[in-house]
Amino acid sequence: MGEPGGQQGVPMTGYFTDERHDVLRKEVQDFAEREIRPRIPEMEQTKTVHHRLSKMIAEQGWLGVTIGQEYGGMGLGHLAKTIIIEELSRVSGAMGAMVQASQLGVAKILHFGNQVQKRAWLPAIASGRCLPTIAVTESASGGHVLGMRATAVRDGSDYVLNGHKVFVGNSHVGDLHGVVVRTGPGSKGLSAFLVESDRPGFTLAPQQSTMGLHGFSFGELLFNDCRVPATNMLGTEGDGLAVAYSSSILYGRANLTAVSLGIHQAILDTTVQYASERRLYGKPIAELDNIKQKIGQIQSRLMTARITAYHAVHLLDQGLPCDVELMNAKLVNVESALDSAREAMEIHAAAGLSTDRPVERYLRDAFHIFAPAGTSDIQRLRLAEEALGRAKGQWSERIVCGEPIAIG
Ligand SMILES: Cc1cc2nc3c(=O)[nH]c(=O)nc-3n(C[C@H](O)[C@H](O)[C@H](O)COP(=O)(O)OP(=O)(O)OC[C@H]3O[C@@H](n4cnc5c(N)ncnc54)[C@H](O)[C@@H]3O)c2cc1C
């Protein structure tokens, strides 16, 4: 049963975007329709990570969208990144999630890597030869980053890592893991290391079955006396919390917003198509007032969601403070995509339950975007802190794209 291949519905040039963005959007749309859409049934059936497709996407150079041209990247910034992730997610939330997760891996090298690390890794990522990740979460600590237990202990010119990380985006396709672990007590006791996936002592737990995002992997990394040279440390000892927070707040929230946005657009596209084709009482159900109301509501949510998404990353590209806008964009996009997914299912009624149609996949995939980089409760808590005047400064003020970071 047809998945909509339409490219209508997205404003091609707007207040935030220019012609370069429009060209890029078209390029990603064409790739997604040609290479990703035909592989969706396979990904849905096998429910395992799609190595070949992940590699093909990396080879387009899109993982290097925020990497400067001096390192072989596109140097196009966060709005262009949003458009790439949005258009991939419009066809496959899994492949949008693949690019979004790799971008957190890029962030930590851009902002905390030294010149040697940047020269070693950024060109490889930009050309698609290396897929990076960021690994912070542990099963016991979840969103409480300081509760983590994995350790790195100095031994001569090496560090020895022990412990595990869970829900790591691109776990099973990643070549270079950015791992945050304990090197001491308290908030200054976290440090970040680059761990190549072929290091002795590093293994992957088998991929677990998940509700959605089939084709993407967010699994478990295991470290058992895994030895890495001290030169693999990002920044200095104690920078781990800053690596984790800045990647999540500045990149993670924006990227997951973009995944939600793409899924949301797909929800509208597929629902409009269904409501126009399904006939009752001698006319398409799109002519029924209640269905029109629901479609109008989805359209309204999507327009609001897109504005919050583009506005937040536009500010980020301008080097302006935007932590609050990024939180709001993630909250609005995740929640409104979920609301629209529910209404789309209602419009499809029984037909929506069929796995031959894409709408149930959109609902499942949309749920996956809720937890990472802060649940909606966490975004609301942080927004309340801002409103109450209790916020403790903004990461977007501390970090300038591509520049070293100065933590206050
Ligand atoms: C698709 C996907 C991709 C991911 N990618 C990565 C990745 O690349 N790297 C990585 O390290 N991790 C990744 N994660 C993990 C993600 O960061 C965690 O899911 C997130 O930190 C929340 O942890 P948790 O799911 O264990 O929930 P928990 O932290 O256990 O939260 C449980 C509940 O408690 C609430 N809660 C938590 N803290 C507070 C608080 N302070 N105040 C009030 N309520 C609170 C939450 O809102 C939630 O409802 C990914 C997860 C998913 C689903």
The ligand as a Tripos MOL2 file, in Angstrom:
@<TRIPOS>MOLECULE
LIG
   53    58     1     0     0
SMALL
NO_CHARGES

@<TRIPOS>ATOM
      1 C1         16.1990    6.9600   20.2020 C.3       1 LIG1
      2 C2         17.1520    7.2080   21.3400 C.ar      1 LIG1
      3 C3         18.4470    7.6180   21.0610 C.ar      1 LIG1
      4 C4         19.3580    7.8350   22.1100 C.ar      1 LIG1
      5 N1         20.6510    8.1980   21.8220 N.ar      1 LIG1
      6 C5         21.5500    8.3080   22.8210 C.ar      1 LIG1
      7 C6         22.9320    8.5450   22.5230 C.ar      1 LIG1
      8 O1         23.3020    8.7070   21.3490 O.2       1 LIG1
      9 N2         23.8120    8.5820   23.5560 N.ar      1 LIG1
     10 C7         23.4150    8.4240   24.8410 C.ar      1 LIG1
     11 O2         24.2660    8.4790   25.7410 O.2       1 LIG1
     12 N3         22.1050    8.1970   25.1760 N.ar      1 LIG1
     13 C8         21.1800    8.1400   24.1950 C.ar      1 LIG1
     14 N4         19.8500    7.8870   24.4840 N.ar      1 LIG1
     15 C9         19.4380    7.7650   25.8720 C.3       1 LIG1
     16 C10        18.7250    9.0260   26.3620 C.3       1 LIG1
     17 O3         19.6610   10.0500   26.5490 O.3       1 LIG1
     18 C11        17.9770    8.6360   27.6420 C.3       1 LIG1
     19 O4         16.8420    7.9080   27.2330 O.3       1 LIG1
     20 C12        17.6030    9.8590   28.4530 C.3       1 LIG1
     21 O5         18.7570   10.4150   29.0280 O.3       1 LIG1
     22 C13        16.6220    9.5270   29.5700 C.3       1 LIG1
     23 O6         17.0550    8.4140   30.3090 O.3       1 LIG1
     24 P1         16.0300    7.2090   30.5920 P.3       1 LIG1
     25 O7         15.3670    6.8900   29.2870 O.co2     1 LIG1
     26 O8         16.7580    6.1310   31.2740 O.co2     1 LIG1
     27 O9         14.9050    7.8400   31.5040 O.3       1 LIG1
     28 P2         15.0570    8.2060   33.0660 P.3       1 LIG1
     29 O10        16.1590    9.1840   33.2460 O.co2     1 LIG1
     30 O11        15.0650    6.9510   33.8600 O.co2     1 LIG1
     31 O12        13.6940    8.9610   33.3060 O.3       1 LIG1
     32 C14        12.4850    8.2790   33.7230 C.3       1 LIG1
     33 C15        11.3940    9.3160   33.9970 C.3       1 LIG1
     34 O13        11.8010   10.1870   35.0530 O.3       1 LIG1
     35 C16        11.6890   11.5480   34.6430 C.3       1 LIG1
     36 N5         12.8020   12.3140   35.1970 N.ar      1 LIG1
     37 C17        14.1320   12.0710   35.0460 C.ar      1 LIG1
     38 N6         14.8600   13.0130   35.6630 N.ar      1 LIG1
     39 C18        13.9970   13.8880   36.2230 C.ar      1 LIG1
     40 C19        14.1320   15.0720   36.9900 C.ar      1 LIG1
     41 N7         15.3350   15.5910   37.2960 N.pl3     1 LIG1
     42 N8         13.0080   15.6920   37.4140 N.ar      1 LIG1
     43 C20        11.7980   15.2040   37.0820 C.ar      1 LIG1
     44 N9         11.5890   14.1020   36.3470 N.ar      1 LIG1
     45 C21        12.6800   13.4460   35.9220 C.ar      1 LIG1
     46 C22        11.7470   11.5090   33.1210 C.3       1 LIG1
     47 O14        11.0630   12.6280   32.5480 O.3       1 LIG1
     48 C23        11.0870   10.1910   32.7890 C.3       1 LIG1
     49 O15         9.6960   10.3700   32.6660 O.3       1 LIG1
     50 C24        18.9280    7.6630   23.4520 C.ar      1 LIG1
     51 C25        17.6180    7.2710   23.7190 C.ar      1 LIG1
     52 C26        16.7340    7.0390   22.6870 C.ar      1 LIG1
     53 C27        15.3340    6.5840   23.0070 C.3       1 LIG1
@<TRIPOS>BOND
     1     1     2 1
     2     2     3 ar
     3     2    52 ar
     4     3     4 ar
     5     4     5 ar
     6     4    50 ar
     7     5     6 ar
     8     6     7 ar
     9     6    13 1
    10     7     8 2
    11     7     9 ar
    12     9    10 ar
    13    10    11 2
    14    10    12 ar
    15    12    13 ar
    16    13    14 ar
    17    14    15 1
    18    14    50 ar
    19    15    16 1
    20    16    17 1
    21    16    18 1
    22    18    19 1
    23    18    20 1
    24    20    21 1
    25    20    22 1
    26    22    23 1
    27    23    24 1
    28    24    25 2
    29    24    26 1
    30    24    27 1
    31    27    28 1
    32    28    29 2
    33    28    30 1
    34    28    31 1
    35    31    32 1
    36    32    33 1
    37    33    34 1
    38    33    48 1
    39    34    35 1
    40    35    36 1
    41    35    46 1
    42    36    37 ar
    43    36    45 ar
    44    37    38 ar
    45    38    39 ar
    46    39    40 ar
    47    39    45 ar
    48    40    41 1
    49    40    42 ar
    50    42    43 ar
    51    43    44 ar
    52    44    45 ar
    53    46    47 1
    54    46    48 1
    55    48    49 1
    56    50    51 ar
    57    51    52 ar
    58    52    53 1
@<TRIPOS>SUBSTRUCTURE
     1 LIG1         1 GROUP 0 **** ****
